[in-house]
Amino acid sequence: MENVELEPSAIAMQPEDIAQVAWVSDVDLHPDGERVAFVVSTPSLDRDETISAIWVSDIGSDDAPIQFTSGTLRDSHPRWSPDGRLIAFLSERSCPDIVGLGGDKPQIYVMRRDGGEPRRITAAPAGVTQFAWAPDSSRIAFVARVPNTPSADAKPTVAGDRPPSKPFRVIEALKYRRNGEGFVDGRRHLFVSRVDGTVGAVQLTDGDFDHADPAWSPDGGEIAFVSARHHSRDRDNAQSLMAVPVATRGHGGLDLTPARTIAQIGGPIALPAWSPDGTALVFAGHAYPVDTGRHVRVWVVPSVGGEAYCVKDPHDRNVAASAVARPIWAPVENSVLFTVEDDGATVLVEAQLPPPDNSESGADFRVIAGGRREVSSFASRRGAGAIAVVTSDPSSPTEVHIIRLVGSTFVEAPLSAFNRKWCRKAATGSIRQLSVQRGHDQITVWVHLPPGTDEAHRSSVPVLVNIHGGPHAQYGHRFFDEFAVYAGAGFAVVYTNPRGSTGRDEAFARAVRGDWGGIDADDVLAALDMALSNVPCLDASRLGLMGGSYGGYLTSWIVARDHRFRAACSERAVNDFGSFAGTSDIGFWFAEGQLGVSPFSDPLVASRHSPLTYASDIRTPLLIMHSELDFRCPIEQAERLYVALASRHHDVRFVRVPDADHELSRSGRPRQRVERFRHILNWFQAHLQEGR
C-alpha cells in the first residue's frame, strides 16, 4: 500500500485493535486475467473466532471488491475453474448430514462466477485439506483423511449412567501426533469427485501412507502428488513425487490404480505443478532427509521421470514455498515464478530455465515484485497478462496488488484497500534500520519506536528485545501487529535476524547448528548494543527480553548469562533438549538436526545446550507463557523451568493457556490473543517502569 497520511486524531494501536485489521491472503487469478478472488480474514472478539470470507474484484474496474461468500466461520482457498465459469473453495459451514467430525470440518463448495448459492460437493468424514481442478472443469481432486475404524472390542461399554471408558491408544509410530491436529487418526488419501454430483467420490490411493499436493496433468490423464512410501518414512522427512492415472469411467468407491514415481531428491518434496505442455513438473524441496537449516529450492523434472535438477539461485536464498505461494509456471515460456526470502524481505522472482540438455548453466533471474516488503501470495495464468500478489510492508497490512508487463517494465498497482481507513487512524510508530558486523556477515537490526517518539530525548524509552522462532525464519519488512501493540504501549522493539535465520545464504542459516546459545545469542546482544549506541532515546537501564519457541529458548538461555535485563518473557520455549526430543511432535529428528547428535545418544551435549541446566543462574524476573495443547514444544518444557525457579523463590510467573496450541500468538482465538497481550504488557510495564 502507498504511504497513508495519519489523521490528527490517530491513536496508538491497542491489543483489541487486532479485530480492526483485515488480513488478506490466498489470491487466485481468473483465467481471463480480469478478475481475482482472495480471502479476507478478520478476528471477531464478539464471536471469539477469526471469520474468513471470499472476496472478488474486477481488475479493470474502479468498483470496490465485493464479498462473495458469507458465514460465521472460515471460507478459504478460492480457485477458479479452468473454464472460468465456477469458483471452488473450502468452507467450514455446518453440515448436519455428515456423520462424525466432518460436520464442522472444511468441505469443498462451488459457486457460479457471478455468485449465487454455494453447492457442497464433498462429504469427507474428517474434512478436506487440499483440492485441485481438473483441466476440463468437470472434476476436482482432493485430499482427505480416511479415519481408522476402531474394532468392536476397542469400545468397552459400562452399565449404568456412567459414560463408557475411552479406548486405549496403541502407538507403533514415531509421528503419531501433530501440533494443531492432535493424535493422528488414519491417513490422508487422494480422491476425485465430479462437480455435477452425478458420481460419488472415487478414492485413488490407499495404504499406510499420507498423500498431499494434488496437481492435474494438462491432458487430465494423471494427477501428480507427493507421498512418503519408503521403509524409513517414519524416521525421516524424505518424500517422492508420484503420479496416478485417473479413471475415465464413472463410478464411486475405489479406483486403486498403481502410482508411478516421477522424482526423488533424497529429502522433502512439495507443491508440484505441471508445465503447460505436460513435459515437465516444477516443485519445491531439498535433498536432505533429516538435516536442518537447508534451503528450500525449486526443482524441475521431466514428467516421464528421471533426474531432477535444481534451479540455481545466484544469491543462494531460501524459497518461501507454501500452499498460497507455490512455485508455478510463468506466462513467459519455460520460466517459473516463486518467492524467496532476502534479508527481511520476501520477493517474487521469475527464473528463466536453461535448456533441458544444459541444466548446469543455471537460470536467469529477475525480480517481479521486490523492495522492502513481503509478498505472501501470488497467482498468474498463461496468457492472462497479469500477476496478482498479496503484499504488506512494515506500515501497512496485507492488500492485493496487480502487476502487468508494459513493454519491458513491470507496472504494479494496488487493487484493494481494506486497511487504508484503519491505517489513517492507527499510529503504529516509526522504524529505524541499522546493521552490525558479525564475523563475515552484516546483520540487519530494526528498532520499532513508539508513536510520537522524540529520538533526541536521551534514555526516555524502555526497550523490548524480541527474538523470532525457528531458528530458520526471519523478521523484517512486513506489518507485524505484535510490534505495533508493544510500541503503542510505549516500548521500543529491537529485533534482528541472527545467524541461523533465513534471508541470507544457506551457510548463514546453518551456522547455528550445534551452537544453539552461542553465536545466535551473541548476535542478538550485539544487535541490542548497536541499537543503544545509535538511537539516543533508548533507555539502556530499562531493558526487557522476549521470544517464542526458539525465541523463547534464547530468552531463557540469555537471562541465565546476561543480567542487564529487568524482565523477560519466555513463551512456548524449548528449555530442555532431552525431554523435548521425546515429547515434541518433531523433537526426535529436530533436536538431532540442530544439535548434531541425538539427545538419546549424547545426553551431555543436550544438557549443555539446555536453558534448564542453568536455571539457578537466572536472576531476571521471568514470565513463562505456554499453551496446554502445544505438541511442538510441549508444556512440560514450561512446567519444569517454572518449578526450578519457583522452588527457590525466584520472581517468576507461569501463565498456562487452555485449549490453545503452538500457534496461539499467530492464529489463536481472538480473545486469547488479546489476553496474551495483556499478560505480557502488564508484566513489562510493572518491571520496566521508570524509577523502579
C-alpha positions, 0 to 999 in steps of 0.5 A: 500500500502507498504511504497513508497520511495519519489523521490528527486524531490517530491513536496508538494501536491497542491489543483489541485493535487486532479485530480492526485489521483485515488480513488478506491472503490466498489470491487466485487469478481468473483465467481471463486475467480480469478478475481475482478472488482472495480471502479476507480474514478478520478476528471477531472478539464478539464471536471469539473466532477469526471469520474468513470470507471470499472476496472478488474484484474486477481488475479493470474496474474502479468498483470496490471488491465485493464479498462473495461468500458469507458465514460465521466461520472460515471460507478459504482457498478460492480457485477458479475453474479452468473454464472460468465459469465456477469458483471452488473453495473450502468452507467450514459451514455446518453440515448436519448430514455428515456423520462424525467430525466432518460436520464442522470440518472444511468441505469443498463448495462451488459457486457460479462466477457471478455468485449465487448459492454455494453447492457442497460437493464433498462429504469427507468424514474428517474434512478436506485439506487440499483440492485441485481442478481438473483441466476440463472443469468437470472434476476436482481432486482432493485430499482427505483423511480416511479415519481408522475404524476402531474394532468392536472390542476397542469400545468397552461399554459400562452399565449404568449412567456412567459414560463408557471408558475411552479406548486405549491408544496403541502407538507403533509410530514415531509421528503419531501426533501433530501440533494443531491436529492432535493424535493422528487418526488414519491417513490422508488419501487422494480422491476425485469427485465430479462437480455435477454430483452425478458420481460419488467420490472415487478414492485413488490411493490407499495404504499406510501412507499420507498423500498431499499436493494434488496437481492435474496433468494438462491432458487430465490423464494423471494427477501428480502428488507427493507421498512418503512410501519408503521403509524409513518414512517414519524416521525421516522427512524424505518424500517422492513425487508420484503420479496416478492415472485417473479413471475415465469411467464413472463410478464411486468407491475405489479406483486403486490404480498403481502410482508411478514415481516421477522424482526423488531428491533424497529429502522433502518434496512439495507443491508440484505443478505441471508445465503447460505442455505436460513435459515437465513438473516444477516443485519445491524441496531439498535433498536432505532427509533429516538435516536442518537449516537447508534451503528450500529450492525449486526443482524441475523434472521431466514428467516421464521421470528421471533426474531432477535438477535444481534451479540455481539461485545466484544469491543462494536464498531460501524459497518461501514455498507454501500452499498460497505461494507455490512455485508455478509456471510463468506466462513467459515460456519455460520460466517459473515464478516463486518467492524467496526470502532476502534479508527481511524481505520476501520477493517474487522472482521469475527464473528463466530455465536453461535448456533441458540438455544444459541444466548446469548453466543455471537460470536467469533471474529477475525480480517481479515484485521486490523492495522492502516488503513481503509478498505472501501470495501470488497467482498468474495464468498463461496468457492472462497478462497479469500477476496478482500478489498479496503484499504488506510492508512494515506500515501497512497490512496485507492488500492485493496488488496487480502487476502487468508487463508494459513493454519491458517494465513491470507496472504494479498497482494496488487493487484493494484497500481494506486497511487504508481507513484503519491505517489513517487512524492507527499510529503504529510508530516509526522504524529505524534500520541499522546493521552490525558486523558479525564475523563475515556477515552484516546483520540487519537490526530494526528498532520499532519506536513508539508513536510520537517518539522524540529520538533526541530525548536521551534514555526516555524509552524502555526497550523490548528485545524480541527474538523470532522462532525457528531458528530458520525464519526471519523478521523484517519488512512486513506489518507485524501487529505484535510490534505495533501493540508493544510500541503503542504501549510505549516500548521500543522493539529491537529485533534482528535476524541472527545467524541461523535465520533465513534471508541470507545464504544457506551457510548463514542459516546453518551456522547455528547448528550445534551452537544453539546459545552461542553465536545466535545469542551473541548476535542478538546482544550485539544487535541490542548494543548497536541499537543503544549506541545509535538511537539516543532515546533508548533507555539502556537501564530499562531493558526487557527480553522476549521470544517464542519457541526458539525465541523463547529458548534464547530468552531463557538461555540469555537471562541465565548469562546476561543480567542487564535485563529487568524482565523477560518473557519466555513463551512456548520455549524449548528449555530442555533438549532431552525431554523435548526430543521425546515429547515434541511432535518433531523433537526426535529428528529436530533436536538431532538436526540442530544439535548434531547428535541425538539427545538419546545418544549424547545426553551431555551435549543436550544438557549443555545446550539446555536453558534448564541446566542453568536455571539457578543462574537466572536472576531476571524476573521471568514470565513463562507463557505456554499453551496446554495443547502445544505438541511442538514444544510441549508444556512440560518444557514450561512446567519444569523451568517454572518449578526450578525457579519457583522452588527457590523463590525466584520472581517468576510467573507461569501463565498456562493457556487452555485449549490453545496450541503452538500457534496461539500468538499467530492464529489463536482465538481472538480473545486469547490473543488479546489476553496474551497481550495483556499478560505480557504488557502488564508484566513489562510495564510493572518491571520496566517502569521508570524509577523502579 
